[in-house]
Amino acid sequence: MNVKPIGDRLLVKPIKEEEMTASGIVLPDTVDKEKKAEGEIIALGNGEKLTKLGLTVGMKVLFKKWGGEEITSEGEEYKILNHDDVIAIVE
């Protein structure tokens, strides 16, 4: 399935949370992990507000944790976000 967002929306692939802490402790599935709010832009709509933000495919961004709509395509998880769900660019 090829997903192309419309308007001022973007398709983001969330970056999976590490299963291990910085000190090397493996986190089991039973640990309540915080939802990750970082992802890579996969596709952009053609909205004017997205153009003003200067977002491009391949950029890493931070987004509101509970923003957007979660979808699954070919076994991969994605989020379709509104332009105002993006809160920062990760460099």
N, C-alpha and C positions, 0 to 999 in steps of 0.2 A: 504494500500500500504506500503510495506517495502522498504525503500530507503537505499541502501548501497553505499556510495561514493567510487570511485576508485582512484588509484594512490595517489597523495599527496593532496587529498581533504578531507574535513570533513563536517559533517552535524551538524549544530548548530541551537538550538531553541532560537531565540531572547527573551530576558527578556523584558516584556512589560513595557513601561514607566508609571510612576506613574500618576494617574489622579488628584493628589492633591499635592500641594506644601508642603514643610516642615512646613510652618506656618499654614497649614490647608485650604488654598484656593483651591477650586475645579476648575479644568481647563476644560472648555467646549470644545466640539469637534471642535468649530470654531477657537480655538487658534492653531496657527501654531506650532506644537511640533517638536523639533529636532529629527531626526532619532536616535534611540538608537543603540549603537554599543557594546552592551554586550550580551552575550548569554551563554548557556550551551551546551557542546559537547554531542551529541546524538550518533554519529557513526563516525568512522575513516576509511579512506582508508588504503591500505597496503603499502603506499609509504615510501621510505627510509628517505625523508626529515621530514616527520611527526614523525618518530621514533627518529630522532636526536633532535627534539624540546621537546620530553618528554611529549607530550600531551596524555591524557587518557580520556575515556568516563566519563562524570560527572563533569569534570573541567569547571569552569567559565572562559571565555576569553573575552578580548576586541578585536574588529576587525574593519577594515576600514569601515566607515559608508556606503559607496556606493559599497563595494566589494561584490563579490559572486553573486549567482543566487538565487532569491527568488522562493520557491515552496510552494504549499499547499498540505497537505496530511491529509485526514480524518478531514477536517475542521481546522487543525492547520497549522500555518505558520512556515516555516523553511528557512534556507539559506544554500546553498552548497558553501563553501569557499575554495579557494586555500590556501595552507599552508602559503604563504606570505601575505595573508589578515589578519592573526592573528598578533596582535601587542603586546599583554600582557596577562599574566595569572592573574586572580583575586583571591586573597587568603583571 
